[in-house]
Amino acid sequence: MPGPKVGDAAPEFDLPGTGDERYSLGRYRGKPVVLVFYPGDNTAVCTAQLKSYSSEIDGFNDLGAQVLGISPQDVASHEDFACKQGFAFPLLADVDKAVGHAYGVVGPLGFYRRCIFVVDGEGIIRYAHRSMTGLTFKPSKELLAAVQATQ
């Protein structure tokens, strides 16, 4: 599962997402970005994880950070999931898993692993966590601390 490490430039991407928009890393240049790679919409752990980050969105906003959820489901699935759960950040569709491969989050069986990257305003990865099991997720306070450390 090779991929970029802390201190490396974050791979650029351009993906469709909720809100009928396209999202790129470059769009957020100058502000920290929290990339939340998750295995799938409407699954128990992913739902709990994204709801947790959504409930703490004011903390991310206070630090000027943008949270982006990324998984391999299509935009229609993301729209349904986001509508049901009321997430406060966009969900991006990496259907061909090209972005997942660029970040080293695709496991040996071709499934996304639960991974988080904090990218600073210059596009450098300042925090990276790649989960091997995906049964738990990093708490918001740890991610907020990682964002704060970029400033």
C-alpha positions as CSV (number, residue, x, y, z in Angstrom):
1,M,0.0,0.0,0.0
2,P,2.6,2.6,-1.0
3,G,1.6,6.2,-1.2
4,P,2.7,9.6,-0.1
5,K,4.1,10.2,3.3
6,V,4.1,13.1,5.7
7,G,6.3,15.8,4.1
8,D,5.4,14.7,0.6
9,A,3.3,16.8,-1.9
10,A,-0.3,15.6,-1.8
11,P,-1.4,14.2,-5.2
12,E,-3.7,16.5,-7.0
13,F,-7.2,15.3,-8.0
14,D,-10.3,16.4,-9.7
15,L,-13.4,14.5,-8.7
16,P,-17.2,14.9,-9.0
17,G,-19.0,15.2,-5.7
18,T,-22.2,16.1,-3.9
19,G,-23.9,19.4,-4.8
20,D,-23.3,18.7,-8.5
21,E,-19.8,20.1,-8.3
22,R,-16.3,19.1,-9.1
23,Y,-13.7,19.2,-6.4
24,S,-9.9,19.5,-6.7
25,L,-7.2,19.8,-4.1
26,G,-5.9,22.9,-5.8
27,R,-9.3,24.6,-5.2
28,Y,-8.4,24.8,-1.5
29,R,-4.8,26.1,-1.9
30,G,-4.0,28.4,1.0
31,K,-6.1,26.5,3.6
32,P,-5.7,23.1,5.2
33,V,-7.7,20.2,3.8
34,V,-8.7,17.0,5.7
35,L,-9.1,14.1,3.2
36,V,-11.2,11.4,4.7
37,F,-11.0,8.2,2.6
38,Y,-13.7,5.8,3.6
39,P,-14.7,2.4,2.3
40,G,-18.4,2.8,1.6
41,D,-21.7,4.8,1.9
42,N,-24.4,3.6,4.3
43,T,-22.1,1.2,6.3
44,A,-22.0,1.3,10.1
45,V,-18.5,2.5,10.8
46,C,-18.3,4.9,7.9
47,T,-21.6,6.5,8.9
48,A,-20.4,6.9,12.5
49,Q,-17.1,8.3,11.3
50,L,-18.6,10.9,9.0
51,K,-21.3,11.9,11.4
52,S,-18.6,12.4,14.1
53,Y,-16.6,14.7,11.8
54,S,-19.8,16.5,10.7
55,S,-20.8,17.2,14.3
56,E,-17.4,18.8,14.9
57,I,-17.5,20.9,11.7
58,D,-17.4,24.2,13.6
59,G,-14.0,23.2,15.0
60,F,-12.7,22.6,11.4
61,N,-14.3,25.8,10.2
62,D,-12.7,27.8,13.0
63,L,-9.3,26.6,11.8
64,G,-10.1,27.4,8.2
65,A,-10.0,23.7,7.2
66,Q,-12.0,22.0,4.5
67,V,-13.1,18.4,5.1
68,L,-13.7,16.2,2.1
69,G,-15.0,12.7,2.2
70,I,-13.8,10.4,-0.6
71,S,-14.9,6.9,-1.5
72,P,-15.4,4.8,-4.6
73,Q,-19.2,5.0,-4.8
74,D,-20.8,7.2,-7.5
75,V,-22.3,10.6,-6.9
76,A,-25.9,9.3,-6.8
77,S,-24.9,7.1,-3.9
78,H,-23.2,9.9,-2.1
79,E,-26.1,12.3,-2.6
80,D,-28.5,9.7,-1.1
81,F,-26.1,9.0,1.8
82,A,-25.5,12.8,2.5
83,C,-29.2,13.6,2.3
84,K,-30.0,10.8,4.8
85,Q,-27.2,11.8,7.2
86,G,-27.0,15.6,6.7
87,F,-23.2,15.8,6.4
88,A,-21.7,19.3,6.6
89,F,-19.0,18.6,4.0
90,P,-18.9,17.2,0.4
91,L,-18.5,13.6,-0.5
92,L,-16.4,12.9,-3.6
93,A,-16.7,10.0,-6.0
94,D,-13.5,8.2,-6.9
95,V,-15.3,5.5,-9.0
96,D,-12.2,4.3,-10.8
97,K,-10.1,4.5,-7.5
98,A,-7.4,6.4,-9.3
99,V,-7.2,8.9,-6.4
100,G,-7.3,6.1,-3.9
101,H,-4.3,4.4,-5.6
102,A,-2.4,7.8,-5.8
103,Y,-2.8,8.1,-2.0
104,G,-2.1,4.4,-1.3
105,V,-5.4,3.7,0.3
106,V,-6.6,0.8,-1.9
107,G,-5.9,-2.5,-0.2
108,P,-4.7,-5.8,-1.8
109,L,-8.3,-6.9,-2.5
110,G,-9.1,-3.6,-4.3
111,F,-11.1,-2.1,-1.4
112,Y,-10.6,1.3,0.1
113,R,-9.0,1.4,3.5
114,R,-10.1,3.9,6.1
115,C,-7.4,6.6,5.8
116,I,-7.0,10.3,6.7
117,F,-4.6,12.9,5.4
118,V,-4.2,16.5,6.5
119,V,-2.8,18.6,3.8
120,D,-1.5,22.1,4.6
121,G,-2.3,25.2,2.5
122,E,0.8,24.6,0.4
123,G,-0.3,21.2,-0.6
124,I,2.1,19.2,1.7
125,I,0.9,16.2,3.7
126,R,1.3,17.0,7.4
127,Y,-0.6,14.1,8.9
128,A,-1.3,10.6,7.5
129,H,-3.1,7.6,9.0
130,R,-3.8,4.4,7.0
131,S,-5.9,1.9,8.9
132,M,-5.2,-1.7,8.4
133,T,-8.6,-3.0,9.8
134,G,-11.0,-0.1,9.3
135,L,-13.0,-1.0,12.3
136,T,-12.3,2.2,14.1
137,F,-11.5,5.8,13.1
138,K,-9.5,8.7,14.3
139,P,-11.4,11.1,16.6
140,S,-12.1,14.7,15.5
141,K,-9.9,16.1,18.3
142,E,-6.8,14.3,16.8
143,L,-7.6,15.7,13.4
144,L,-8.2,19.1,14.7
145,A,-4.8,19.0,16.5
146,A,-3.2,17.9,13.2
147,V,-4.9,20.8,11.4
148,Q,-3.8,23.3,14.1
149,A,-0.2,22.0,13.7
150,T,-0.2,23.1,10.1
151,Q,-0.7,26.7,11.0
